[in-house]
Structure formats: structure tokens, C-alpha cells
Amino acid sequence: MTEYEAKKSQESLQDRLAQVTELLHRQRVVEDLTHRQEGAHQELVKDLVHRQNVVELQRKLDDLHSADVAYILEALPLEDRLEIWQLVKVERDGDILLEVSDSVRETLIADMDDHEILAAAREMDPDELADLAPELPRDVVHELMETLDAQQRERVRSALSYDEDQVGALMDFEMVTIREDVSLEVVLRYLRRLKELPGHTDKLFVVDQEGVLKGVLPIKRLLVNDPDKQVVDVMASDPVSFHPDDESYSAAQAFERYDLISAPVVDKGGRLIGRLTIDEMVDVIREEGESEMLNMAGLREEEDIFASVWRSLRNRWSWLAVNLVTAFIASRVIGLFEGSIEKLVALAALMPIVAGIGGNSGNQTITMIVRAMALDQITPASTKRLLRKEVTVSLCNGIIWGGVIGVVAYLLYGSWSLGVVMTAAMTLNLLLAATMGVVIPMGLEKFGRDPAMGSSVMITAVTDSGGFFIFLGLATLFLM
Amino acid sequence: MTEYEAKKSQESLQDRLAQVTELLHRQRVVEDLTHRQEGAHQELVKDLVHRQNVVELQRKLDDLHSADVAYILEALPLEDRLEIWQLVKVERDGDILLEVSDSVRETLIADMDDHEILAAAREMDPDELADLAPELPRDVVHELMETLDAQQRERVRSALSYDEDQVGALMDFEMVTIREDVSLEVVLRYLRRLKELPGHTDKLFVVDQEGVLKGVLPIKRLLVNDPDKQVVDVMASDPVSFHPDDESYSAAQAFERYDLISAPVVDKGGRLIGRLTIDEMVDVIREEGESEMLNMAGLREEEDIFASVWRSLRNRWSWLAVNLVTAFIASRVIGLFEGSIEKLVALAALMPIVAGIGGNSGNQTITMIVRAMALDQITPASTKRLLRKEVTVSLCNGIIWGGVIGVVAYLLYGSWSLGVVMTAAMTLNLLLAATMGVVIPMGLEKFGRDPAMGSSVMITAVTDSGGFFIFLGLATLFLM
């Protein structure tokens, strides 16, 4: 796609958003007036003001980088969003569609007719088309594919054949390739003939006649070495490379670790088939962090903040339903001890303390573990040690804070034995929280699930039911 | 520092970690045997085996990229970690220290004497020194500063004068600068004389005699344009640039949005004083995501998974203490209604359902909002709309799931009025959860705090106390 140099600006993005909203609002007021007062003369005046506003808004938008327009679209409620979208120049539609999040993209595409979509997609690279294709109407995709040449079509198909979290779905095809038996001078002349280099070109890919990757020539080396040298003498012959079915998050970690800007993707035969660039990897890193956070809270997926109520409900229901069942179980645990509570109603007031602090402490542990697992820092060998540490921490917390709350219980209800039961129950529930905080995410991973998935809901379920059972059980044994 | 090309490898990092652990373990067994059997002959044999093991381990480590060694050090418990650290070549110490996390770095530095630290730090760039300085012994820093020339010393001081979350603390000083009135040919010759270009050099900085930034010359343009052209005709004259006191997270967002690899940092007078690179920005993005997650769970900071128990306790106590107070308040709310519970013990069993589902739903809302705020998607203008949406969602959830649980309560306890109270209480508590899920993070931000800070603890506190009060209050009003 066309490149657009980011320009310096003293305004923050929030300022720009405010300006656009202001212009939109001004225009609304004018429309409102027009509807109310239908005199022909006024009509004309309003029309002029209105047109002037639209022009100003359009000029503002034209000045913005596509990524900034995308940001503004994300931050606006649906109706305002579509109004702005109509004002964006057709030739920028494609760029902007590629920048917005999936959920916002859906709302924008729903607002375009086939003709507009085709126009926006026509200038896209195969990897960009593949990004967009799943959300486009079927016949539009079909029509688009027919405008491509055989190689392009093959590339779109190939990119579509990989999972979203595989390298193959993220790679692009803008590799500059050279041969190893030419001089740097020849390479420099070749580049000059290209007129433009793809974004993120920090290295050229050295391939043989079969397209097998022989090495990479970092631009840095091309620039500092004697032009008479041969590529083969200057290139790095054993670069970090990826396969299209590698996990994209591992690739992103490698980019982070080795400070890469671009890297080759090769097939099983070592043939160069694409490249990965740091911009895509940054997205992967950001999304991984977000999805951990969302998953822990039991949200299925990213949710556009202005998503419809129905969409939000669907996103949140699965885990709320699970929570309903776990809350019901906790309630039945208490039901088992209704006799004890009738005899000593203080138990009802004290039991949520045991459950609540267990839940909080368990959430701290599970957050730590989920994070360490995402960073690959936990191995089977370290599990035992980790469990030991968490158990020790919770034992200390149980004795200290449990002791405090035990004293408080004594002061409130004047019973030493109630205080001791309280301390013991707190300690045991914290031990349970620590153990499950380690076991739940590790168990999820063992069964091939995302360790963050609903882990907050699950740990709370365990510490609630467990906490009630431990506290009321101990009370029934020792106080009744 | 010396550059180290990342090499292709079929082994995953986890594999490498396993190999190192295996070698360490083998050596331990040998030492163990040596301690038990003290015969002179055996001693000799063991010594040989031991030495062979160490050599193998050392060779393994020498083959690894510094970032990979850092990863292995992070993933090992303290005692193993220090054993490996002793085996790392002295000249690589500096590189590796810069790669590990703060908490692990502290354990490594504690294990080094001043002489070793000086040796490790001697080859560092000013920005790297500034990164390390806060954790080094004072006299070592002093000695290091004396080995620097005036410009270097000034740079270290300047980097140290900024907050960790400011651009000034993250910038480096490896800018390649050129003048605007020379030809590209001259630039190419100049680069060739440099022998090596700094990492992440995707653009050269064009400055005037006073050092004021006039523009940037992307390497891409240098390569494709006619060498006879002047820099001024080819450069981008209005590039994205940053100030040293800009927030680093905003800078990282700009890097992400505009797909930058490096960018100039200028002072108030427009003079070039440093540059930012994408590798530092990737760290900022990752850390932002992590700190949100940790903060929500009420963890103060990053915690090395093998941190000492004492360290872990300190990290977790502040929010546990807050939780203790909030749990106590919830308990007192129940205490207000002990009379009602004595009359109808079913209330004790049902009340945690109301509180628990409110807490879960509130956590979903707050997670969404915190995330959207981190992405700058929430403006004062959208707050009302957002609140309306969340309230509608929770109203639907309350009526549907509250209805289900009301029916269950009826089936369990045979009282229609109890079921109705249950449904009403659930709905009201979910409305409270939705409102506070929006209000808490926005309020925190308004008072200049991190919106994620302990927000999970706070929302749970509100939905617990609120849930108990609503449910028991309604029950007392209508059922007693």
C-alpha cells in the first residue's frame, strides 16, 4: 500500500479526537436547526454552514495518519464512527481498515457496498488481503481473487491456510532477494533500480536459483563494507529464521530477545517463502498481554467498548454461567452447616472474611504464575520449588493476618475458641489458595488450554467453597 | 557493547534450559559422591568427571546468545542461578546483566565483587550504564564515572536525571548524524568509514552546526536515490520526534502506530540529544501489559518467581491488608442483619451467591475499562455512553441469571417471596458492579493514580459489602 510518513505533531491523539468530535457536534447542531426551522432562506444559510463544517472536518481527517484515523474511529460510538468513515477519502479506506481492530472493522465493512470494498482492497498486498478476507462478503472475495495474478492468488490462499496464531498468517511477501555471487556494488545498483524499498527492510535475503535461503545481508553491512566485496563474504549465513507453522507468540519472543526487525520465513525445504517484521510482532506481544488479562477475568475476546449490548452479553455469558454454578455449590456448602449457623449466627458474619481473603490471595498467586508461564519461566523441574515457596508465603500470611482477624473475632464476639477457629480456617484456606493458584494454570496448560482462561473465576470458586467448608466445618467440630 | 548475531537454532529455549539443568544436576551428583567417599583415588576420578562436566556446561553457555543466557538465569532458582553465573565468561557479564529483569539482576550483582562489576561495566554505553547504576554499589559507580570522558559522564548524568517512565531514561546516544548540504554519495562514503553502524539504524539524523535537528534521512531513501542528490532534497523534514520528558508509554504507542524503528529525541531548542529504538519500546509495551495485570490483582511490582519468601510477602501485603479491612466491613454489614439470619438461616446460604456473581461481573467490566483506558479509547464524552451500556448489560444479566437463581432459591426453600428477593438483589448488585466497574478506574485516573491499581480488590469489596447489604436489607424489609 502507499506509504505515509508519520509527521511530527505537538497535539496529542486525545486532542485530535476532541477536535473531530467538536466538529461533528457542531455539524449536528446545524442539522438540528435545519430540521426545526424550515424557512427557505434559513435553509440556504444552514446549508452553507453545514457544508463548511464538513469541509473543515474532511481537511482535518486528510491531515491525519491512517493509524490516527483508525484510533479516532475506535474511540467513537457507532453512529459517529460511521459519519466519520463516510468522510474518509476512498483511497485511504484500505489502509485504515487494516489498522482498526477486528470488531470495529466489522462495523465499517458492514457500512460499505461491494463496490467500495473492492476499491479499498484493490491496492492491498496479498498478506493484507488475507487479513481482511475472512470478514468480507464471499462474492467480493471471489471477485478480488480474480483480479490477482497466479502468484498473488497463491499467496493469499497460503496465508489463509494458517491459523491466526501461526507465523504463516502474519508473514508478508515483500522480500528483497539477491544472489550470493555478486558484489555489493551490484546490489547497491540493483536497489537503486527498485525506486522504493519495502518498509522494515533491514536486511536483504540471499537465495540460490531454487529460492533456498543461503543467508541474509544486513543493510548495515552493505553500507559499511567495501563495494567490491562479494555478498557471500559479507552476509550472515546462519540467520534466525522461522517456519510458517511456528507459533506466532514464540516468533515474537524471538524478535524481542534477539532485537530483530525482520526475519525470513522458510518452508521445510529451506526455500524462502516470506518474511516477518517487528511491527506485526509488536501487535502479537500486545495482544498476548491483553488476552491474558481478558481471559483471567472470564471475557472470551476483545470487546470494542462501544459494542452492542447483545455482543457484550455473549462475550461475558460463558464465564458468568460457570460462576453461577460455582456460586451455587458454595451456597450448598453453607447449606450443609445451617444447623451450626442457627446456633451461632456469628459464623454467618465471619465466613465471608475467610472466603474473601483466600480469593484475593489466590488471585495474586495465579496472576504471578500465569505471567511467568507466558514468559516460559516455569519448567516441570521448578514446579515443586515454586509450590513450596507459595505455600510458605501463604502460611506466613495465614498466621499473621489470620491471627489479627482471630483477635478481632474475639473482641467482637468475646469467644477465644471462635478466634482460634477463625485463625486456623484462614491459614488453611490460604494454603488451599496457594496450592490451587499454582495447580490450576499448570493443569490448564497440561490439558492444552490457555493457562489464563477463566483462572480468576476458578480460583475464587475454590477459595469460596473451600473457605466456607473449612471454617464452618472447624466451627461445627470445635464450637458446637 | 559487542554485537552478537542471533543464530538459527532448531532447539527451543525450553530445550536449552533443560540441557543446562541436566548438566548442572550431573555435576551435583558428582559433588555429592565426592563428599561421601573420600578415597584418594576416587577423589581424582570424580575430579576429572567434574571438570569435564563444567567444561561441557561452559561450552554450552558460550554458544548461547546473551538473551538466552539471561532467560536461563531467570528460570533457575537462586542457587543454580549463581552457579551458572560463575561459569559465564567475564566479558559477557555486562551484556547479560542488561538483559535480565531488575529483581534477577539484583541477585547477580550481589554475587559479584567490585572488580568484576567494574570489568563488566567498562564496555557499556552511557545509556546502559545509567540503566545499571541505581543497582550498583555507590563507590563502584563513582569509580566508573571517573573512567568516562566529559561527554559520556554528562550523558550518564542526564539519563539518570529522568524518571524510569520518561523517554530520557530510555534513549541511547548512538545517533549517526549528517549535514543537509552534502550529497548522498558523500554520506555513503562517510558510512563506509564508520566500519560499523549502531543497531537499529534505519535512519540518519540531519543536524545543522548547532546540532539542531533538520530532518531524518531514511536508509531506504539513501539506497534508492541517485547518489548525486543532496541530502536536503531526499530527507524527511518533519519526522516524528520526542522530548526527553515525554512519557515512555506514549512514545511506545507512537512507535506502534507509525511503525517506527528509531526516532530522534530533541531538547526544547530542537537540538538532537538522543534517539529511541523499537527494542526499548517493545519492552515498554510488554511491561505496561504486565503491570496492568499485576496491579489489578494487587501485586505491587514484578516478582521474580524464585524471589525470597520475605520479598514476596512485602510485595503482596499492602493489598492484602486493604482486603482485610474491606472483608471486615463486609462482615460488619452481615452483623447488622444477624437478627434476620437467625430467623431465616437460608439467607446465610444464599447471600454469597449475590456477592460472588456481582464480584465476577464487576471484574469483567473493570478489566474492559482498564484495557480501553490503556489504549486511550475513553474520553470524557464517551463516559456516559459507556456507563449506559454497562448498566444495560448488567440489567439483562441480572434479570436473566437473577431469575434463574430466584427459581433455584424457590425450589430449595419453597418460598416464592425469597426467590423474588434473590432476583431483585442480584439485579441491583449487578447494577452496582457495573457502575463501580466504570467509576473506580476513571476515579483513580482522575486523581492521577494508575486505573488498574488494586481495582480488582476494590470492586470485590464493593460488590461484597453492597451485595450483602442489598440482599439482607431486602430480606429484612419483605420477609421478616
HADDOCK unambig.tbl for C-alpha pairs under 7 A between the chains (distance, minus, plus):
assign (segid A and resid 6 and name CA) (segid B and resid 239 and name CA) 6.64 0.50 0.50
assign (segid A and resid 6 and name CA) (segid B and resid 240 and name CA) 6.20 0.50 0.50
assign (segid A and resid 6 and name CA) (segid B and resid 258 and name CA) 5.96 0.50 0.50
assign (segid A and resid 7 and name CA) (segid B and resid 238 and name CA) 5.81 0.50 0.50
assign (segid A and resid 7 and name CA) (segid B and resid 239 and name CA) 5.29 0.50 0.50
assign (segid A and resid 7 and name CA) (segid B and resid 240 and name CA) 5.33 0.50 0.50
assign (segid A and resid 8 and name CA) (segid B and resid 238 and name CA) 5.75 0.50 0.50
assign (segid A and resid 8 and name CA) (segid B and resid 239 and name CA) 5.22 0.50 0.50
assign (segid A and resid 8 and name CA) (segid B and resid 240 and name CA) 4.09 0.50 0.50
assign (segid A and resid 8 and name CA) (segid B and resid 241 and name CA) 6.23 0.50 0.50
assign (segid A and resid 67 and name CA) (segid B and resid 257 and name CA) 5.72 0.50 0.50
assign (segid A and resid 67 and name CA) (segid B and resid 258 and name CA) 6.96 0.50 0.50
assign (segid A and resid 74 and name CA) (segid B and resid 377 and name CA) 6.94 0.50 0.50
assign (segid A and resid 75 and name CA) (segid B and resid 377 and name CA) 4.78 0.50 0.50
assign (segid A and resid 75 and name CA) (segid B and resid 378 and name CA) 6.58 0.50 0.50
assign (segid A and resid 188 and name CA) (segid B and resid 223 and name CA) 6.92 0.50 0.50
assign (segid A and resid 191 and name CA) (segid B and resid 223 and name CA) 6.43 0.50 0.50
assign (segid A and resid 191 and name CA) (segid B and resid 224 and name CA) 5.73 0.50 0.50
assign (segid A and resid 192 and name CA) (segid B and resid 223 and name CA) 6.02 0.50 0.50
assign (segid A and resid 192 and name CA) (segid B and resid 224 and name CA) 3.89 0.50 0.50
assign (segid A and resid 192 and name CA) (segid B and resid 225 and name CA) 6.11 0.50 0.50
assign (segid A and resid 193 and name CA) (segid B and resid 224 and name CA) 6.88 0.50 0.50
assign (segid A and resid 194 and name CA) (segid B and resid 224 and name CA) 6.73 0.50 0.50
assign (segid A and resid 195 and name CA) (segid B and resid 224 and name CA) 5.22 0.50 0.50
assign (segid A and resid 196 and name CA) (segid B and resid 224 and name CA) 6.20 0.50 0.50
assign (segid A and resid 197 and name CA) (segid B and resid 220 and name CA) 6.01 0.50 0.50
assign (segid A and resid 220 and name CA) (segid B and resid 197 and name CA) 6.01 0.50 0.50
assign (segid A and resid 223 and name CA) (segid B and resid 188 and name CA) 6.94 0.50 0.50
assign (segid A and resid 223 and name CA) (segid B and resid 191 and name CA) 6.44 0.50 0.50
assign (segid A and resid 223 and name CA) (segid B and resid 192 and name CA) 6.04 0.50 0.50
assign (segid A and resid 224 and name CA) (segid B and resid 191 and name CA) 5.75 0.50 0.50
assign (segid A and resid 224 and name CA) (segid B and resid 192 and name CA) 3.92 0.50 0.50
assign (segid A and resid 224 and name CA) (segid B and resid 193 and name CA) 6.90 0.50 0.50
assign (segid A and resid 224 and name CA) (segid B and resid 194 and name CA) 6.75 0.50 0.50
assign (segid A and resid 224 and name CA) (segid B and resid 195 and name CA) 5.22 0.50 0.50
assign (segid A and resid 224 and name CA) (segid B and resid 196 and name CA) 6.21 0.50 0.50
assign (segid A and resid 225 and name CA) (segid B and resid 192 and name CA) 6.13 0.50 0.50
assign (segid A and resid 238 and name CA) (segid B and resid 7 and name CA) 5.79 0.50 0.50
assign (segid A and resid 238 and name CA) (segid B and resid 8 and name CA) 5.72 0.50 0.50
assign (segid A and resid 239 and name CA) (segid B and resid 6 and name CA) 6.68 0.50 0.50
assign (segid A and resid 239 and name CA) (segid B and resid 7 and name CA) 5.25 0.50 0.50
assign (segid A and resid 239 and name CA) (segid B and resid 8 and name CA) 5.16 0.50 0.50
assign (segid A and resid 240 and name CA) (segid B and resid 6 and name CA) 6.25 0.50 0.50
assign (segid A and resid 240 and name CA) (segid B and resid 7 and name CA) 5.31 0.50 0.50
assign (segid A and resid 240 and name CA) (segid B and resid 8 and name CA) 4.04 0.50 0.50
assign (segid A and resid 241 and name CA) (segid B and resid 8 and name CA) 6.21 0.50 0.50
assign (segid A and resid 256 and name CA) (segid B and resid 279 and name CA) 6.87 0.50 0.50
assign (segid A and resid 257 and name CA) (segid B and resid 67 and name CA) 5.68 0.50 0.50
assign (segid A and resid 258 and name CA) (segid B and resid 6 and name CA) 5.95 0.50 0.50
assign (segid A and resid 258 and name CA) (segid B and resid 67 and name CA) 6.95 0.50 0.50
assign (segid A and resid 259 and name CA) (segid B and resid 279 and name CA) 5.91 0.50 0.50
assign (segid A and resid 279 and name CA) (segid B and resid 256 and name CA) 6.86 0.50 0.50
assign (segid A and resid 279 and name CA) (segid B and resid 259 and name CA) 5.92 0.50 0.50
assign (segid A and resid 282 and name CA) (segid B and resid 282 and name CA) 6.56 0.50 0.50
assign (segid A and resid 285 and name CA) (segid B and resid 286 and name CA) 6.67 0.50 0.50
assign (segid A and resid 286 and name CA) (segid B and resid 285 and name CA) 6.68 0.50 0.50
assign (segid A and resid 286 and name CA) (segid B and resid 286 and name CA) 6.62 0.50 0.50
assign (segid A and resid 289 and name CA) (segid B and resid 289 and name CA) 5.29 0.50 0.50
assign (segid A and resid 289 and name CA) (segid B and resid 290 and name CA) 6.74 0.50 0.50
assign (segid A and resid 290 and name CA) (segid B and resid 289 and name CA) 6.75 0.50 0.50
assign (segid A and resid 293 and name CA) (segid B and resid 293 and name CA) 6.02 0.50 0.50
assign (segid A and resid 294 and name CA) (segid B and resid 367 and name CA) 6.68 0.50 0.50
assign (segid A and resid 297 and name CA) (segid B and resid 363 and name CA) 6.23 0.50 0.50
assign (segid A and resid 297 and name CA) (segid B and resid 364 and name CA) 5.47 0.50 0.50
assign (segid A and resid 297 and name CA) (segid B and resid 367 and name CA) 6.92 0.50 0.50
assign (segid A and resid 298 and name CA) (segid B and resid 364 and name CA) 6.80 0.50 0.50
assign (segid A and resid 299 and name CA) (segid B and resid 364 and name CA) 6.52 0.50 0.50
assign (segid A and resid 306 and name CA) (segid B and resid 386 and name CA) 6.98 0.50 0.50
assign (segid A and resid 309 and name CA) (segid B and resid 389 and name CA) 6.45 0.50 0.50
assign (segid A and resid 309 and name CA) (segid B and resid 392 and name CA) 6.99 0.50 0.50
assign (segid A and resid 309 and name CA) (segid B and resid 393 and name CA) 5.69 0.50 0.50
assign (segid A and resid 313 and name CA) (segid B and resid 393 and name CA) 6.30 0.50 0.50
assign (segid A and resid 323 and name CA) (segid B and resid 357 and name CA) 6.53 0.50 0.50
assign (segid A and resid 324 and name CA) (segid B and resid 357 and name CA) 6.73 0.50 0.50
assign (segid A and resid 327 and name CA) (segid B and resid 353 and name CA) 5.02 0.50 0.50
assign (segid A and resid 327 and name CA) (segid B and resid 356 and name CA) 6.51 0.50 0.50
assign (segid A and resid 328 and name CA) (segid B and resid 353 and name CA) 6.53 0.50 0.50
assign (segid A and resid 331 and name CA) (segid B and resid 349 and name CA) 4.87 0.50 0.50
assign (segid A and resid 331 and name CA) (segid B and resid 350 and name CA) 5.78 0.50 0.50
assign (segid A and resid 331 and name CA) (segid B and resid 352 and name CA) 6.71 0.50 0.50
assign (segid A and resid 331 and name CA) (segid B and resid 353 and name CA) 6.65 0.50 0.50
assign (segid A and resid 332 and name CA) (segid B and resid 349 and name CA) 6.92 0.50 0.50
assign (segid A and resid 334 and name CA) (segid B and resid 349 and name CA) 5.13 0.50 0.50
assign (segid A and resid 335 and name CA) (segid B and resid 349 and name CA) 5.52 0.50 0.50
assign (segid A and resid 338 and name CA) (segid B and resid 345 and name CA) 6.33 0.50 0.50
assign (segid A and resid 342 and name CA) (segid B and resid 342 and name CA) 5.78 0.50 0.50
assign (segid A and resid 342 and name CA) (segid B and resid 345 and name CA) 6.29 0.50 0.50
assign (segid A and resid 345 and name CA) (segid B and resid 338 and name CA) 6.30 0.50 0.50
assign (segid A and resid 345 and name CA) (segid B and resid 342 and name CA) 6.28 0.50 0.50
assign (segid A and resid 348 and name CA) (segid B and resid 348 and name CA) 5.84 0.50 0.50
assign (segid A and resid 349 and name CA) (segid B and resid 331 and name CA) 4.86 0.50 0.50
assign (segid A and resid 349 and name CA) (segid B and resid 332 and name CA) 6.90 0.50 0.50
assign (segid A and resid 349 and name CA) (segid B and resid 334 and name CA) 5.10 0.50 0.50
assign (segid A and resid 349 and name CA) (segid B and resid 335 and name CA) 5.51 0.50 0.50
assign (segid A and resid 350 and name CA) (segid B and resid 331 and name CA) 5.77 0.50 0.50
assign (segid A and resid 352 and name CA) (segid B and resid 331 and name CA) 6.70 0.50 0.50
assign (segid A and resid 353 and name CA) (segid B and resid 327 and name CA) 5.02 0.50 0.50
assign (segid A and resid 353 and name CA) (segid B and resid 328 and name CA) 6.53 0.50 0.50
assign (segid A and resid 353 and name CA) (segid B and resid 331 and name CA) 6.65 0.50 0.50
assign (segid A and resid 356 and name CA) (segid B and resid 327 and name CA) 6.51 0.50 0.50
assign (segid A and resid 357 and name CA) (segid B and resid 323 and name CA) 6.52 0.50 0.50
assign (segid A and resid 357 and name CA) (segid B and resid 324 and name CA) 6.74 0.50 0.50
assign (segid A and resid 363 and name CA) (segid B and resid 297 and name CA) 6.23 0.50 0.50
assign (segid A and resid 364 and name CA) (segid B and resid 297 and name CA) 5.47 0.50 0.50
assign (segid A and resid 364 and name CA) (segid B and resid 298 and name CA) 6.83 0.50 0.50
assign (segid A and resid 364 and name CA) (segid B and resid 299 and name CA) 6.54 0.50 0.50
assign (segid A and resid 367 and name CA) (segid B and resid 294 and name CA) 6.69 0.50 0.50
assign (segid A and resid 367 and name CA) (segid B and resid 297 and name CA) 6.92 0.50 0.50
assign (segid A and resid 377 and name CA) (segid B and resid 74 and name CA) 6.92 0.50 0.50
assign (segid A and resid 377 and name CA) (segid B and resid 75 and name CA) 4.74 0.50 0.50
assign (segid A and resid 378 and name CA) (segid B and resid 75 and name CA) 6.55 0.50 0.50
assign (segid A and resid 386 and name CA) (segid B and resid 306 and name CA) 6.98 0.50 0.50
assign (segid A and resid 389 and name CA) (segid B and resid 309 and name CA) 6.45 0.50 0.50
assign (segid A and resid 393 and name CA) (segid B and resid 309 and name CA) 5.69 0.50 0.50
assign (segid A and resid 393 and name CA) (segid B and resid 313 and name CA) 6.31 0.50 0.50
